[in-house]
Amino acid sequence: MDELHTAVSPCAATASEGPRRVVVGVSGSIAAYKAPFVVRLLRQAGHEVKVVATESALRFIGAPALAAVSGQAVSTGVFDDPAAVEHVAVAERAELVLVAPASADLLARVRAGRADDLLTATILTSQAPVVLAPAMHTQMWLNPATQDNVAVLRERGLTVIEPDSGRLTGKDSGVGRLPEPEQIVSEALAVLDRVPGTKDGARAGEYGGVLTGRHVVVSAGGTREPIDPVRYLGNRSSGRQGCALAVAAVEQGARVTLVQAHVASELLEALPPSVTVVSAGTAHDMLHAVREAARDADAVIMAAAVADFRPVTVAATKIKKQASAGAGLDGEPAMSIELTANPDILTGLVTNPPRVGQIVVGFAAETGDDDGDVFFHGAAKARRKGAHLLAVNAVGEDLGFGDVPNAVVVLDAQGSEVARGQGSKMEVARLLIDLTAGLLHGS
C-alpha cells in the first residue's frame, strides 16, 4: 500500500518501530482461509505472532497451516494446558489482539464478556488494543443484533473494521466480505501506533483521547434539491467518508454530532451510540443544522456533498412528460429548469464562524477539465474558501464516492500541501482527525 500520509507519518503497515507481540485470533468463518496471509504480512513486517484459533475455525483451516506461517504452535482450548494458565500468559504478552476473521458468533460472545474458549478468554483478559475484522453473510452483518453488538464494542474502545462488499459464499454478493489482508494489517497496526508507549504516543487515539472534552461536528452524505414532489437534483455521495470521520473522532475521545443528508440507514446504525445524528435533506437544511450544531463546536468538518444549485421554483405536483415544452433529441419532449445558487456553507463557516476560534475543514470533490487538473482546481478552491484544511479528492463514477478506497491531498488556506492520504475511508478519516487535533492543540 502507498504511504498513508507522507507529510505526517509512514503508512500503518510499516509504522510500528521494532517487533511487536501480536495475537492473531481466528474464528469460525469460511474466510479463515485468509488468516495465514494476515499472519504472513505481520511476520514480514518483523512482528512476533501467536495464533489462537477457535475449534470451529479449525474446521475451515488446519492448525498445521497456521503454525507453519506463525512459527509457533496454535492454541485453541482453555484446558489444553491448564497449568500454564495460557489465557493469562498469552493476554499479558500481547501488545495487540487482532481477530481475522471475526464471526457474528465471536462478536456476540465478546460483547457479552464470555470466556468459553481461549480466544474470548484472551480478549477478556488482555489490556492490549483489540481489533476485530468481521466476516459473515450480509443478512447476519445487517441484523440489528449484530449491529448493536458492533456499536457496543466500539463504544468500549475495541476497533471493528468495516467489512467489504463483494462476492460471498455461493452466488451471493453484498456487505460482509472480509477485507483484504493488507487492509486488515494496515488498520490494525494503525491502532497500535495510537496507543501510548508506541513511537507516536502523542497520538493517543481511543486509549488516550487527544480530543477528550472537544466537540466535533461532521457533515455527511449528499443533499437533494426538489424539482417536484417526486424528482430531485442530487449527487453520488454515500456519506461513508463522513461516517468514518465521526467514528475516528470518537476514537480520539471527541463528542461528535453528525449532520447527515440521505445516508443509508445501515451506515448510521453502525455508528457508535455516542454520536448525535441530525438529519438535513437540502442545502438550506444543512446550512441551518450545521450552524446550530456548531454553536459550541471546537471543529467542523464539512464532508457532505452539498448541492451547488437548486431549482428556482418547485412544482407542487408531479411534472408531466407530455406537458414539457419544446423538442429534445429524437423529437422527445424537452424542458428547462432554472437554477439558482445555494449558499456556500463552508465559506460561511470561515467568514462568520458560529464560535470564535473554530477549526474548519472542508472537502473539494473535483474532476479535471481543459483549464486544469483536480489539484489545480482544489488549490484555487482552498485559497477562495479559506478553510484551515481542505481535503481534495478526484471523483467520478468509480472514484471517491461510495464503497471504494479514497485518496486525498490536504491543503491549507493558502493552497499549500499539508499531507496526503490514501487507503480506506477509515484510514483517510484518521489522517484528517489527526490533522484537526494538531490544529486544536496548536501543533
Summary of the structure (lengths in Angstrom):
residues: 443
radius of gyration: 23.7
end to end distance: 27.6
largest distance: 86.8
contacts: 1566
relative contact order: 0.11
helix: 37%
strand: 24%
